[in-house]
């Protein structure tokens, strides 16, 4: 029984070490992903649509020029956006 206790203790200890080291590996991955954005070039013809209050989700209606934007902030709600003229309507 003494050997079983020591083996169980060893397994638990190794498991805790594995769990404790997991965030470090994830942090390293996040840091390497962040450094890959350093070489990003500007996007040509990027345009913003004014008048939308904190849009959170954007969905394009398939095979149309229309997008739907939604937001939870005050005065946000649902907006219909013309993708060609860049005009939105609540």
N, C-alpha and C positions, 0 to 999 in steps of 0.2 A: 504494500500500500504506500510505502514511503516513496518508491520509484514512481508510482502513478501520480502522486502529489507533485513531485519535482517536475515531471514531464508536463503536467497540466499547467503548473506555474510558468514553465518555460514557454509554452504555447501562448499563454495569455500575455506574457511580457513581450514576445515577438509581435503579437498582434497589436499591442498598444504602441510599440515602436513604429510599426507600419502605418497606423492611423495618425500618429503624431507627425510623421514625415510627409503625409499626403499634401497638406497645404503648402509646404515648401516647394514641391514639384509643380503644383498648380500655379504658384506665384512666379516661378521661373518661366512657365509657358506663357503666362499673361505678359510678363516683361518682354519676352522675345517677340510676342505679337505686337506689342506697343511700339517696339523699335522698328518694326517693318513699315509703320506709317510715316516714318521720317522722310522717305523718298517719294512721297505722293506728289504728283504734279497737279496743277490746276485743271479744272474741267472747263472746257470751252462751252460757251453759250449757256451757262447756268443762269437760270432766272428764278427769283423768288416771287411768291404771290403774296401781296400785301393784304391786310385786312382780316386775316384768319387769326383767331385768338387761341393759341396753344394747341394746334392740331396734333393729335397723338397717333392716329391710325389713318393710313391712306390706302384706298383700294381703287384700282382702275377697273372700270366696267369693260369687259372684254369686247374687242372689235369696235370700240367707240373712242371718241376723244374725251370722254367724261371720266372724272375721278370723284370719289366721295371721301371727304375728310371728316373725322369726328374728333371731339375733344371733350374733356370733363371740366374744364375751367369755366369760370363765369363768362357769360356771353359767347360761349363756344358752340357746342351742339354739333349738328350735321351741316356740312357745306357741300354743295355741288360745284365742281370746278371744271371749267372748259379748258382742256389741255392745250388747245391751240391759241386762244386769245388770252389765256392766263387770268381769266376773270372768275371770281367765285361768288356764289349766291347762297345765303343761309336758307 
